[in-house]
Amino acid sequence: YRNFRRNWERTEHLAGQTIEQPALFLIGEGDPVGEMEAYTIKKMPMLVPRVEQHVFADCGHWIQSEQPEKVNRLLLDFLKRTFS
């Protein structure tokens, strides 16, 4: 978190660029990051047009620990559809 300013300085030339790679975004509905970054998450498909987003009900920040079967199912399905 202490490196935010340097990250922005080093990647300023990328402003406005889209990320064309397929992406999978998973978040728990109770994750405070989802609240803090709600605007960014909502805007994500405009900058990452091939993003697939899933929100896990009854789940917090540690989705892989709280709902591992669902995480694995979505991840394996995404990889199979995307890279097979």
DRENVO-323587 format. One line per 2 residues: their letters; for each residue x, y, z of C-alpha. Coordinates in Angstrom, 3 decimals, padded with zeros to 6 digits. Example, Ala and Ser with C-alpha at 12.3 -4.5 7.8 and 13.67 -1.06 7.14 Angstrom:
BEGIN
AS) 012.300,-004.500,007.800  013.670,-001.060,007.140;
END
This chain:
BEGIN
YR) 000.000,000.000,000.000  002.932,002.311,000.507;
NF) 003.853,001.992,-003.158  000.634,003.395,-004.705;
RR) 002.233,006.667,-005.763  005.195,004.949,-007.423;
NW) 002.884,002.467,-009.163  000.881,005.327,-010.647;
ER) 004.033,007.139,-011.731  005.446,004.042,-013.445;
TE) 002.176,003.158,-015.196  000.847,006.614,-016.060;
HL) 001.333,005.874,-019.772  -001.223,003.051,-019.479;
AG) -004.090,005.357,-018.453  -007.166,004.676,-020.560;
QT) -005.864,001.395,-021.976  -008.049,-001.691,-021.825;
IE) -006.967,-005.115,-020.636  -007.906,-007.578,-023.360;
QP) -006.960,-010.819,-021.614  -009.790,-012.950,-020.239;
AL) -010.180,-012.395,-016.509  -012.109,-013.935,-013.647;
FL) -013.056,-011.688,-010.715  -014.453,-013.281,-007.565;
IG) -015.541,-011.417,-004.425  -017.625,-012.104,-001.341;
EG) -020.678,-009.930,-000.798  -019.443,-009.226,002.739;
DP) -015.928,-008.252,001.673  -015.199,-004.682,002.822;
VG) -013.026,-004.220,-000.281  -016.228,-004.548,-002.327;
EM) -017.683,-001.603,-000.446  -014.536,000.520,-000.639;
EA) -014.045,-000.239,-004.352  -017.701,-000.548,-005.442;
YT) -017.280,002.119,-008.140  -014.116,000.486,-009.499;
IK) -015.716,-002.978,-009.569  -018.784,-001.626,-011.368;
KM) -016.554,000.155,-013.901  -014.253,-002.867,-014.402;
PM) -016.028,-004.311,-017.493  -015.382,-001.058,-019.374;
LV) -011.626,-001.428,-018.867  -011.496,-005.238,-018.838;
PR) -014.084,-006.178,-021.487  -013.512,-009.922,-021.111;
VE) -013.969,-009.993,-017.341  -016.347,-012.477,-015.768;
QH) -017.471,-011.340,-012.323  -019.039,-013.407,-009.532;
VF) -020.222,-012.249,-006.116  -020.439,-014.957,-003.447;
AD) -023.424,-014.719,-001.098  -022.750,-015.227,002.617;
CG) -019.032,-014.740,002.107  -016.403,-012.265,003.257;
HW) -012.876,-011.474,002.139  -011.327,-014.966,002.237;
IQ) -013.489,-016.618,-000.421  -011.021,-019.451,-001.045;
SE) -011.259,-020.448,002.627  -014.944,-019.705,003.147;
QP) -016.307,-021.344,-000.030  -013.449,-023.389,-001.526;
EK) -015.643,-025.745,-003.567  -017.359,-022.850,-005.344;
VN) -014.055,-021.049,-005.965  -012.522,-024.206,-007.438;
RL) -015.573,-024.944,-009.586  -015.655,-021.430,-011.058;
LL) -011.894,-021.289,-011.535  -011.664,-024.686,-013.253;
DF) -014.678,-023.904,-015.449  -013.203,-020.539,-016.445;
LK) -009.829,-022.084,-017.294  -011.436,-024.873,-019.307;
RT) -013.645,-022.498,-021.323  -010.894,-019.946,-021.812;
FS) -007.836,-022.023,-022.528  -009.061,-025.339,-023.955;
END
